[in-house]
Amino acid sequence: MADLPKDPVMLLSTVNMKLRDFYPTLDALCEDLGIGKEMLCRKLAGIDYEYDAGRNQFV
């Protein structure tokens, strides 16, 4: 997944920071970084986090 961390907790932190600072939606982040939205969501669901569109972050 691009240059994103492989560790799920570090991935969570990185993705939420990018969503907060650079991207208005998860779709925009995935498109810009060239990563699969489903794969990213599945990996973070593995540590009990889901994307909340209203907050634009994984919670």
mmCIF file as Biopython writes it, N, C-alpha, C and O atoms, coordinates in Angstrom:
data_model
#
loop_
_atom_site.group_PDB
_atom_site.id
_atom_site.type_symbol
_atom_site.label_atom_id
_atom_site.label_alt_id
_atom_site.label_comp_id
_atom_site.label_asym_id
_atom_site.label_entity_id
_atom_site.label_seq_id
_atom_site.pdbx_PDB_ins_code
_atom_site.Cartn_x
_atom_site.Cartn_y
_atom_site.Cartn_z
_atom_site.occupancy
_atom_site.B_iso_or_equiv
_atom_site.auth_seq_id
_atom_site.auth_asym_id
_atom_site.pdbx_PDB_model_num
ATOM 1   N N  . MET A ? 1  ? 0.829   -1.182 0.000  1.0 0.0 1  A 1 
ATOM 2   C CA . MET A ? 1  ? 0.000   0.000  0.000  1.0 0.0 1  A 1 
ATOM 3   C C  . MET A ? 1  ? 0.874   1.247  0.000  1.0 0.0 1  A 1 
ATOM 4   O O  . MET A ? 1  ? 1.196   1.801  1.051  1.0 0.0 1  A 1 
ATOM 5   N N  . ALA A ? 2  ? 1.234   1.657  -1.145 1.0 0.0 2  A 1 
ATOM 6   C CA . ALA A ? 2  ? 2.041   2.867  -1.318 1.0 0.0 2  A 1 
ATOM 7   C C  . ALA A ? 2  ? 3.208   2.858  -0.326 1.0 0.0 2  A 1 
ATOM 8   O O  . ALA A ? 2  ? 3.876   1.840  -0.150 1.0 0.0 2  A 1 
ATOM 9   N N  . ASP A ? 3  ? 3.440   3.982  0.307  1.0 0.0 3  A 1 
ATOM 10  C CA . ASP A ? 3  ? 4.493   4.083  1.320  1.0 0.0 3  A 1 
ATOM 11  C C  . ASP A ? 3  ? 3.888   4.148  2.710  1.0 0.0 3  A 1 
ATOM 12  O O  . ASP A ? 3  ? 4.443   4.785  3.606  1.0 0.0 3  A 1 
ATOM 13  N N  . LEU A ? 4  ? 2.763   3.496  2.890  1.0 0.0 4  A 1 
ATOM 14  C CA . LEU A ? 4  ? 2.098   3.498  4.188  1.0 0.0 4  A 1 
ATOM 15  C C  . LEU A ? 4  ? 2.667   2.404  5.079  1.0 0.0 4  A 1 
ATOM 16  O O  . LEU A ? 4  ? 3.134   1.377  4.587  1.0 0.0 4  A 1 
ATOM 17  N N  . PRO A ? 5  ? 2.629   2.623  6.387  1.0 0.0 5  A 1 
ATOM 18  C CA . PRO A ? 5  ? 3.147   1.606  7.311  1.0 0.0 5  A 1 
ATOM 19  C C  . PRO A ? 5  ? 2.397   0.281  7.194  1.0 0.0 5  A 1 
ATOM 20  O O  . PRO A ? 5  ? 1.204   0.264  6.889  1.0 0.0 5  A 1 
ATOM 21  N N  . LYS A ? 6  ? 3.080   -0.800 7.431  1.0 0.0 6  A 1 
ATOM 22  C CA . LYS A ? 6  ? 2.463   -2.127 7.387  1.0 0.0 6  A 1 
ATOM 23  C C  . LYS A ? 6  ? 1.795   -2.469 8.723  1.0 0.0 6  A 1 
ATOM 24  O O  . LYS A ? 6  ? 0.803   -3.198 8.748  1.0 0.0 6  A 1 
ATOM 25  N N  . ASP A ? 7  ? 2.324   -1.956 9.818  1.0 0.0 7  A 1 
ATOM 26  C CA . ASP A ? 7  ? 1.730   -2.186 11.130 1.0 0.0 7  A 1 
ATOM 27  C C  . ASP A ? 7  ? 0.366   -1.494 11.183 1.0 0.0 7  A 1 
ATOM 28  O O  . ASP A ? 7  ? 0.279   -0.299 10.904 1.0 0.0 7  A 1 
ATOM 29  N N  . PRO A ? 8  ? -0.701  -2.219 11.536 1.0 0.0 8  A 1 
ATOM 30  C CA . PRO A ? 8  ? -2.050  -1.644 11.503 1.0 0.0 8  A 1 
ATOM 31  C C  . PRO A ? 8  ? -2.239  -0.416 12.401 1.0 0.0 8  A 1 
ATOM 32  O O  . PRO A ? 8  ? -2.960  0.507  12.023 1.0 0.0 8  A 1 
ATOM 33  N N  . VAL A ? 9  ? -1.613  -0.386 13.567 1.0 0.0 9  A 1 
ATOM 34  C CA . VAL A ? 9  ? -1.768  0.767  14.460 1.0 0.0 9  A 1 
ATOM 35  C C  . VAL A ? 9  ? -1.071  1.989  13.876 1.0 0.0 9  A 1 
ATOM 36  O O  . VAL A ? 9  ? -1.605  3.096  13.928 1.0 0.0 9  A 1 
ATOM 37  N N  . MET A ? 10 ? 0.103   1.793  13.330 1.0 0.0 10 A 1 
ATOM 38  C CA . MET A ? 10 ? 0.809   2.908  12.678 1.0 0.0 10 A 1 
ATOM 39  C C  . MET A ? 10 ? 0.060   3.352  11.420 1.0 0.0 10 A 1 
ATOM 40  O O  . MET A ? 10 ? 0.005   4.541  11.106 1.0 0.0 10 A 1 
ATOM 41  N N  . LEU A ? 11 ? -0.514  2.386  10.707 1.0 0.0 11 A 1 
ATOM 42  C CA . LEU A ? 11 ? -1.317  2.701  9.528  1.0 0.0 11 A 1 
ATOM 43  C C  . LEU A ? 11 ? -2.503  3.571  9.918  1.0 0.0 11 A 1 
ATOM 44  O O  . LEU A ? 11 ? -2.792  4.564  9.251  1.0 0.0 11 A 1 
ATOM 45  N N  . LEU A ? 12 ? -3.187  3.206  10.987 1.0 0.0 12 A 1 
ATOM 46  C CA . LEU A ? 12 ? -4.322  3.981  11.482 1.0 0.0 12 A 1 
ATOM 47  C C  . LEU A ? 12 ? -3.914  5.426  11.754 1.0 0.0 12 A 1 
ATOM 48  O O  . LEU A ? 12 ? -4.578  6.362  11.309 1.0 0.0 12 A 1 
ATOM 49  N N  . SER A ? 13 ? -2.835  5.595  12.475 1.0 0.0 13 A 1 
ATOM 50  C CA . SER A ? 13 ? -2.358  6.931  12.813 1.0 0.0 13 A 1 
ATOM 51  C C  . SER A ? 13 ? -2.020  7.744  11.569 1.0 0.0 13 A 1 
ATOM 52  O O  . SER A ? 13 ? -2.384  8.916  11.465 1.0 0.0 13 A 1 
ATOM 53  N N  . THR A ? 14 ? -1.333  7.125  10.642 1.0 0.0 14 A 1 
ATOM 54  C CA . THR A ? 14 ? -0.923  7.811  9.411  1.0 0.0 14 A 1 
ATOM 55  C C  . THR A ? 14 ? -2.127  8.190  8.559  1.0 0.0 14 A 1 
ATOM 56  O O  . THR A ? 14 ? -2.217  9.316  8.068  1.0 0.0 14 A 1 
ATOM 57  N N  . VAL A ? 15 ? -3.053  7.247  8.383  1.0 0.0 15 A 1 
ATOM 58  C CA . VAL A ? 15 ? -4.228  7.510  7.549  1.0 0.0 15 A 1 
ATOM 59  C C  . VAL A ? 15 ? -5.095  8.602  8.170  1.0 0.0 15 A 1 
ATOM 60  O O  . VAL A ? 15 ? -5.545  9.505  7.466  1.0 0.0 15 A 1 
ATOM 61  N N  . ASN A ? 16 ? -5.333  8.531  9.473  1.0 0.0 16 A 1 
ATOM 62  C CA . ASN A ? 16 ? -6.142  9.577  10.110 1.0 0.0 16 A 1 
ATOM 63  C C  . ASN A ? 16 ? -5.481  10.943 10.020 1.0 0.0 16 A 1 
ATOM 64  O O  . ASN A ? 16 ? -6.169  11.948 9.840  1.0 0.0 16 A 1 
ATOM 65  N N  . MET A ? 17 ? -4.163  10.999 10.142 1.0 0.0 17 A 1 
ATOM 66  C CA . MET A ? 17 ? -3.455  12.272 9.998  1.0 0.0 17 A 1 
ATOM 67  C C  . MET A ? 17 ? -3.610  12.809 8.579  1.0 0.0 17 A 1 
ATOM 68  O O  . MET A ? 17 ? -3.864  13.998 8.387  1.0 0.0 17 A 1 
ATOM 69  N N  . LYS A ? 18 ? -3.458  11.936 7.586  1.0 0.0 18 A 1 
ATOM 70  C CA . LYS A ? 18 ? -3.598  12.368 6.195  1.0 0.0 18 A 1 
ATOM 71  C C  . LYS A ? 18 ? -5.020  12.824 5.905  1.0 0.0 18 A 1 
ATOM 72  O O  . LYS A ? 18 ? -5.223  13.810 5.197  1.0 0.0 18 A 1 
ATOM 73  N N  . LEU A ? 19 ? -6.004  12.117 6.443  1.0 0.0 19 A 1 
ATOM 74  C CA . LEU A ? 19 ? -7.401  12.522 6.261  1.0 0.0 19 A 1 
ATOM 75  C C  . LEU A ? 19 ? -7.646  13.882 6.914  1.0 0.0 19 A 1 
ATOM 76  O O  . LEU A ? 19 ? -8.323  14.733 6.338  1.0 0.0 19 A 1 
ATOM 77  N N  . ARG A ? 20 ? -7.114  14.083 8.082  1.0 0.0 20 A 1 
ATOM 78  C CA . ARG A ? 20 ? -7.304  15.351 8.801  1.0 0.0 20 A 1 
ATOM 79  C C  . ARG A ? 20 ? -6.636  16.522 8.078  1.0 0.0 20 A 1 
ATOM 80  O O  . ARG A ? 20 ? -7.216  17.601 7.960  1.0 0.0 20 A 1 
ATOM 81  N N  . ASP A ? 21 ? -5.406  16.298 7.594  1.0 0.0 21 A 1 
ATOM 82  C CA . ASP A ? 21 ? -4.604  17.409 7.078  1.0 0.0 21 A 1 
ATOM 83  C C  . ASP A ? 21 ? -4.670  17.631 5.569  1.0 0.0 21 A 1 
ATOM 84  O O  . ASP A ? 21 ? -4.441  18.745 5.098  1.0 0.0 21 A 1 
ATOM 85  N N  . PHE A ? 22 ? -4.985  16.567 4.799  1.0 0.0 22 A 1 
ATOM 86  C CA . PHE A ? 22 ? -4.830  16.699 3.354  1.0 0.0 22 A 1 
ATOM 87  C C  . PHE A ? 22 ? -6.024  16.286 2.500  1.0 0.0 22 A 1 
ATOM 88  O O  . PHE A ? 22 ? -6.147  16.755 1.368  1.0 0.0 22 A 1 
ATOM 89  N N  . TYR A ? 23 ? -6.906  15.426 3.002  1.0 0.0 23 A 1 
ATOM 90  C CA . TYR A ? 23 ? -7.945  14.854 2.145  1.0 0.0 23 A 1 
ATOM 91  C C  . TYR A ? 23 ? -9.338  15.052 2.731  1.0 0.0 23 A 1 
ATOM 92  O O  . TYR A ? 23 ? -9.556  14.811 3.918  1.0 0.0 23 A 1 
ATOM 93  N N  . PRO A ? 24 ? -10.282 15.491 1.897  1.0 0.0 24 A 1 
ATOM 94  C CA . PRO A ? 24 ? -11.650 15.710 2.390  1.0 0.0 24 A 1 
ATOM 95  C C  . PRO A ? 24 ? -12.455 14.424 2.560  1.0 0.0 24 A 1 
ATOM 96  O O  . PRO A ? 24 ? -13.459 14.409 3.271  1.0 0.0 24 A 1 
ATOM 97  N N  . THR A ? 25 ? -12.016 13.338 1.906  1.0 0.0 25 A 1 
ATOM 98  C CA . THR A ? 25 ? -12.739 12.065 1.990  1.0 0.0 25 A 1 
ATOM 99  C C  . THR A ? 25 ? -11.752 10.900 1.890  1.0 0.0 25 A 1 
ATOM 100 O O  . THR A ? 25 ? -10.614 11.058 1.447  1.0 0.0 25 A 1 
ATOM 101 N N  . LEU A ? 26 ? -12.222 9.735  2.313  1.0 0.0 26 A 1 
ATOM 102 C CA . LEU A ? 26 ? -11.423 8.520  2.172  1.0 0.0 26 A 1 
ATOM 103 C C  . LEU A ? 26 ? -11.208 8.190  0.697  1.0 0.0 26 A 1 
ATOM 104 O O  . LEU A ? 26 ? -10.130 7.742  0.306  1.0 0.0 26 A 1 
ATOM 105 N N  . ASP A ? 27 ? -12.233 8.412  -0.115 1.0 0.0 27 A 1 
ATOM 106 C CA . ASP A ? 27 ? -12.097 8.159  -1.553 1.0 0.0 27 A 1 
ATOM 107 C C  . ASP A ? 27 ? -10.989 9.009  -2.168 1.0 0.0 27 A 1 
ATOM 108 O O  . ASP A ? 27 ? -10.216 8.519  -2.991 1.0 0.0 27 A 1 
ATOM 109 N N  . ALA A ? 28 ? -10.906 10.273 -1.776 1.0 0.0 28 A 1 
ATOM 110 C CA . ALA A ? 28 ? -9.859  11.163 -2.299 1.0 0.0 28 A 1 
ATOM 111 C C  . ALA A ? 28 ? -8.477  10.670 -1.898 1.0 0.0 28 A 1 
ATOM 112 O O  . ALA A ? 28 ? -7.551  10.677 -2.709 1.0 0.0 28 A 1 
ATOM 113 N N  . LEU A ? 29 ? -8.336  10.242 -0.645 1.0 0.0 29 A 1 
ATOM 114 C CA . LEU A ? 29 ? -7.047  9.720  -0.170 1.0 0.0 29 A 1 
ATOM 115 C C  . LEU A ? 29 ? -6.653  8.486  -0.974 1.0 0.0 29 A 1 
ATOM 116 O O  . LEU A ? 29 ? -5.530  8.393  -1.471 1.0 0.0 29 A 1 
ATOM 117 N N  . CYS A ? 30 ? -7.578  7.542  -1.099 1.0 0.0 30 A 1 
ATOM 118 C CA . CYS A ? 30 ? -7.269  6.290  -1.803 1.0 0.0 30 A 1 
ATOM 119 C C  . CYS A ? 30 ? -6.925  6.536  -3.263 1.0 0.0 30 A 1 
ATOM 120 O O  . CYS A ? 30 ? -5.995  5.932  -3.799 1.0 0.0 30 A 1 
ATOM 121 N N  . GLU A ? 31 ? -7.670  7.416  -3.901 1.0 0.0 31 A 1 
ATOM 122 C CA . GLU A ? 31 ? -7.406  7.719  -5.309 1.0 0.0 31 A 1 
ATOM 123 C C  . GLU A ? 31 ? -6.036  8.362  -5.479 1.0 0.0 31 A 1 
ATOM 124 O O  . GLU A ? 31 ? -5.270  7.977  -6.362 1.0 0.0 31 A 1 
ATOM 125 N N  . ASP A ? 32 ? -5.731  9.335  -4.638 1.0 0.0 32 A 1 
ATOM 126 C CA . ASP A ? 32 ? -4.459  10.045 -4.753 1.0 0.0 32 A 1 
ATOM 127 C C  . ASP A ? 32 ? -3.264  9.145  -4.453 1.0 0.0 32 A 1 
ATOM 128 O O  . ASP A ? 32 ? -2.229  9.246  -5.112 1.0 0.0 32 A 1 
ATOM 129 N N  . LEU A ? 33 ? -3.403  8.262  -3.460 1.0 0.0 33 A 1 
ATOM 130 C CA . LEU A ? 33 ? -2.296  7.384  -3.084 1.0 0.0 33 A 1 
ATOM 131 C C  . LEU A ? 33 ? -2.274  6.088  -3.884 1.0 0.0 33 A 1 
ATOM 132 O O  . LEU A ? 33 ? -1.321  5.314  -3.790 1.0 0.0 33 A 1 
ATOM 133 N N  . GLY A ? 34 ? -3.318  5.849  -4.670 1.0 0.0 34 A 1 
ATOM 134 C CA . GLY A ? 34 ? -3.369  4.639  -5.491 1.0 0.0 34 A 1 
ATOM 135 C C  . GLY A ? 34 ? -3.524  3.371  -4.673 1.0 0.0 34 A 1 
ATOM 136 O O  . GLY A ? 34 ? -2.914  2.348  -4.981 1.0 0.0 34 A 1 
ATOM 137 N N  . ILE A ? 35 ? -4.340  3.437  -3.630 1.0 0.0 35 A 1 
ATOM 138 C CA . ILE A ? 35 ? -4.564  2.260  -2.792 1.0 0.0 35 A 1 
ATOM 139 C C  . ILE A ? 35 ? -6.034  1.856  -2.834 1.0 0.0 35 A 1 
ATOM 140 O O  . ILE A ? 35 ? -6.908  2.684  -3.090 1.0 0.0 35 A 1 
ATOM 141 N N  . GLY A ? 36 ? -6.290  0.608  -2.589 1.0 0.0 36 A 1 
ATOM 142 C CA . GLY A ? 36 ? -7.648  0.089  -2.603 1.0 0.0 36 A 1 
ATOM 143 C C  . GLY A ? 36 ? -8.381  0.431  -1.312 1.0 0.0 36 A 1 
ATOM 144 O O  . GLY A ? 36 ? -7.912  0.122  -0.216 1.0 0.0 36 A 1 
ATOM 145 N N  . LYS A ? 37 ? -9.527  1.067  -1.456 1.0 0.0 37 A 1 
ATOM 146 C CA . LYS A ? 37 ? -10.323 1.459  -0.290 1.0 0.0 37 A 1 
ATOM 147 C C  . LYS A ? 37 ? -10.750 0.233  0.513  1.0 0.0 37 A 1 
ATOM 148 O O  . LYS A ? 37 ? -10.670 0.232  1.741  1.0 0.0 37 A 1 
ATOM 149 N N  . GLU A ? 38 ? -11.202 -0.806 -0.179 1.0 0.0 38 A 1 
ATOM 150 C CA . GLU A ? 38 ? -11.667 -2.010 0.510  1.0 0.0 38 A 1 
ATOM 151 C C  . GLU A ? 38 ? -10.538 -2.673 1.291  1.0 0.0 38 A 1 
ATOM 152 O O  . GLU A ? 38 ? -10.733 -3.120 2.421  1.0 0.0 38 A 1 
ATOM 153 N N  . MET A ? 39 ? -9.361  -2.733 0.684  1.0 0.0 39 A 1 
ATOM 154 C CA . MET A ? 39 ? -8.210  -3.343 1.353  1.0 0.0 39 A 1 
ATOM 155 C C  . MET A ? 39 ? -7.821  -2.543 2.601  1.0 0.0 39 A 1 
ATOM 156 O O  . MET A ? 39 ? -7.532  -3.122 3.648  1.0 0.0 39 A 1 
ATOM 157 N N  . LEU A ? 40 ? -7.816  -1.232 2.485  1.0 0.0 40 A 1 
ATOM 158 C CA . LEU A ? 40 ? -7.478  -0.372 3.616  1.0 0.0 40 A 1 
ATOM 159 C C  . LEU A ? 40 ? -8.508  -0.543 4.735  1.0 0.0 40 A 1 
ATOM 160 O O  . LEU A ? 40 ? -8.143  -0.693 5.901  1.0 0.0 40 A 1 
ATOM 161 N N  . CYS A ? 41 ? -9.783  -0.519 4.379  1.0 0.0 41 A 1 
ATOM 162 C CA . CYS A ? 41 ? -10.842 -0.679 5.383  1.0 0.0 41 A 1 
ATOM 163 C C  . CYS A ? 41 ? -10.774 -2.048 6.046  1.0 0.0 41 A 1 
ATOM 164 O O  . CYS A ? 41 ? -10.989 -2.167 7.252  1.0 0.0 41 A 1 
ATOM 165 N N  . ARG A ? 42 ? -10.478 -3.069 5.270  1.0 0.0 42 A 1 
ATOM 166 C CA . ARG A ? 42 ? -10.377 -4.422 5.815  1.0 0.0 42 A 1 
ATOM 167 C C  . ARG A ? 42 ? -9.211  -4.526 6.802  1.0 0.0 42 A 1 
ATOM 168 O O  . ARG A ? 42 ? -9.336  -5.144 7.860  1.0 0.0 42 A 1 
ATOM 169 N N  . LYS A ? 43 ? -8.093  -3.922 6.448  1.0 0.0 43 A 1 
ATOM 170 C CA . LYS A ? 43 ? -6.920  -3.980 7.324  1.0 0.0 43 A 1 
ATOM 171 C C  . LYS A ? 43 ? -7.196  -3.258 8.645  1.0 0.0 43 A 1 
ATOM 172 O O  . LYS A ? 43 ? -6.804  -3.742 9.707  1.0 0.0 43 A 1 
ATOM 173 N N  . LEU A ? 44 ? -7.857  -2.120 8.588  1.0 0.0 44 A 1 
ATOM 174 C CA . LEU A ? 44 ? -8.144  -1.376 9.813  1.0 0.0 44 A 1 
ATOM 175 C C  . LEU A ? 44 ? -9.310  -1.985 10.581 1.0 0.0 44 A 1 
ATOM 176 O O  . LEU A ? 44 ? -9.395  -1.820 11.798 1.0 0.0 44 A 1 
ATOM 177 N N  . ALA A ? 45 ? -10.198 -2.677 9.906  1.0 0.0 45 A 1 
ATOM 178 C CA . ALA A ? 45 ? -11.268 -3.405 10.597 1.0 0.0 45 A 1 
ATOM 179 C C  . ALA A ? 45 ? -10.668 -4.526 11.437 1.0 0.0 45 A 1 
ATOM 180 O O  . ALA A ? 45 ? -11.253 -4.941 12.438 1.0 0.0 45 A 1 
ATOM 181 N N  . GLY A ? 46 ? -9.508  -5.012 11.028 1.0 0.0 46 A 1 
ATOM 182 C CA . GLY A ? 46 ? -8.816  -6.054 11.776 1.0 0.0 46 A 1 
ATOM 183 C C  . GLY A ? 46 ? -8.394  -5.609 13.171 1.0 0.0 46 A 1 
ATOM 184 O O  . GLY A ? 46 ? -8.147  -6.446 14.039 1.0 0.0 46 A 1 
ATOM 185 N N  . ILE A ? 47 ? -8.310  -4.294 13.396 1.0 0.0 47 A 1 
ATOM 186 C CA . ILE A ? 47 ? -8.020  -3.774 14.736 1.0 0.0 47 A 1 
ATOM 187 C C  . ILE A ? 47 ? -9.231  -2.989 15.259 1.0 0.0 47 A 1 
ATOM 188 O O  . ILE A ? 47 ? -9.106  -2.104 16.105 1.0 0.0 47 A 1 
ATOM 189 N N  . ASP A ? 48 ? -10.395 -3.343 14.732 1.0 0.0 48 A 1 
ATOM 190 C CA . ASP A ? 48 ? -11.686 -2.795 15.189 1.0 0.0 48 A 1 
ATOM 191 C C  . ASP A ? 48 ? -11.885 -1.310 14.922 1.0 0.0 48 A 1 
ATOM 192 O O  . ASP A ? 48 ? -12.444 -0.599 15.757 1.0 0.0 48 A 1 
ATOM 193 N N  . TYR A ? 49 ? -11.436 -0.840 13.775 1.0 0.0 49 A 1 
ATOM 194 C CA . TYR A ? 49 ? -11.676 0.542  13.369 1.0 0.0 49 A 1 
ATOM 195 C C  . TYR A ? 49 ? -12.441 0.551  12.062 1.0 0.0 49 A 1 
ATOM 196 O O  . TYR A ? 49 ? -12.158 -0.233 11.157 1.0 0.0 49 A 1 
ATOM 197 N N  . GLU A ? 50 ? -13.426 1.457  11.971 1.0 0.0 50 A 1 
ATOM 198 C CA . GLU A ? 50 ? -14.209 1.634  10.750 1.0 0.0 50 A 1 
ATOM 199 C C  . GLU A ? 50 ? -14.187 3.100  10.372 1.0 0.0 50 A 1 
ATOM 200 O O  . GLU A ? 50 ? -14.032 3.974  11.225 1.0 0.0 50 A 1 
ATOM 201 N N  . TYR A ? 51 ? -14.345 3.358  9.081  1.0 0.0 51 A 1 
ATOM 202 C CA . TYR A ? 51 ? -14.340 4.735  8.597  1.0 0.0 51 A 1 
ATOM 203 C C  . TYR A ? 51 ? -15.661 5.408  8.926  1.0 0.0 51 A 1 
ATOM 204 O O  . TYR A ? 51 ? -16.730 4.854  8.668  1.0 0.0 51 A 1 
ATOM 205 N N  . ASP A ? 52 ? -15.587 6.599  9.493  1.0 0.0 52 A 1 
ATOM 206 C CA . ASP A ? 52 ? -16.754 7.423  9.783  1.0 0.0 52 A 1 
ATOM 207 C C  . ASP A ? 52 ? -16.681 8.630  8.848  1.0 0.0 52 A 1 
ATOM 208 O O  . ASP A ? 52 ? -15.853 9.522  9.032  1.0 0.0 52 A 1 
ATOM 209 N N  . ALA A ? 53 ? -17.560 8.645  7.840  1.0 0.0 53 A 1 
ATOM 210 C CA . ALA A ? 53 ? -17.526 9.711  6.832  1.0 0.0 53 A 1 
ATOM 211 C C  . ALA A ? 53 ? -17.832 11.077 7.442  1.0 0.0 53 A 1 
ATOM 212 O O  . ALA A ? 53 ? -17.280 12.086 7.003  1.0 0.0 53 A 1 
ATOM 213 N N  . GLY A ? 54 ? -18.698 11.121 8.440  1.0 0.0 54 A 1 
ATOM 214 C CA . GLY A ? 54 ? -19.038 12.390 9.080  1.0 0.0 54 A 1 
ATOM 215 C C  . GLY A ? 54 ? -17.841 13.026 9.772  1.0 0.0 54 A 1 
ATOM 216 O O  . GLY A ? 54 ? -17.697 14.248 9.778  1.0 0.0 54 A 1 
ATOM 217 N N  . ARG A ? 55 ? -17.001 12.210 10.344 1.0 0.0 55 A 1 
ATOM 218 C CA . ARG A ? 55 ? -15.787 12.695 11.012 1.0 0.0 55 A 1 
ATOM 219 C C  . ARG A ? 55 ? -14.594 12.712 10.077 1.0 0.0 55 A 1 
ATOM 220 O O  . ARG A ? 55 ? -13.590 13.364 10.363 1.0 0.0 55 A 1 
ATOM 221 N N  . ASN A ? 56 ? -14.694 12.004 8.961  1.0 0.0 56 A 1 
ATOM 222 C CA . ASN A ? 56 ? -13.599 11.816 8.018  1.0 0.0 56 A 1 
ATOM 223 C C  . ASN A ? 56 ? -12.377 11.233 8.724  1.0 0.0 56 A 1 
ATOM 224 O O  . ASN A ? 56 ? -11.258 11.727 8.588  1.0 0.0 56 A 1 
ATOM 225 N N  . GLN A ? 57 ? -12.627 10.178 9.475  1.0 0.0 57 A 1 
ATOM 226 C CA . GLN A ? 57 ? -11.533 9.455  10.132 1.0 0.0 57 A 1 
ATOM 227 C C  . GLN A ? 57 ? -11.980 8.052  10.498 1.0 0.0 57 A 1 
ATOM 228 O O  . GLN A ? 57 ? -13.171 7.738  10.501 1.0 0.0 57 A 1 
ATOM 229 N N  . PHE A ? 58 ? -11.010 7.226  10.801 1.0 0.0 58 A 1 
ATOM 230 C CA . PHE A ? 58 ? -11.297 5.873  11.289 1.0 0.0 58 A 1 
ATOM 231 C C  . PHE A ? 58 ? -11.472 5.977  12.798 1.0 0.0 58 A 1 
ATOM 232 O O  . PHE A ? 58 ? -10.643 6.557  13.499 1.0 0.0 58 A 1 
ATOM 233 N N  . VAL A ? 59 ? -12.571 5.402  13.281 1.0 0.0 59 A 1 
ATOM 234 C CA . VAL A ? 59 ? -12.860 5.442  14.718 1.0 0.0 59 A 1 
ATOM 235 C C  . VAL A ? 59 ? -13.193 4.041  15.220 1.0 0.0 59 A 1 
ATOM 236 O O  . VAL A ? 59 ? -13.467 3.859  16.407 1.0 0.0 59 A 1 
#
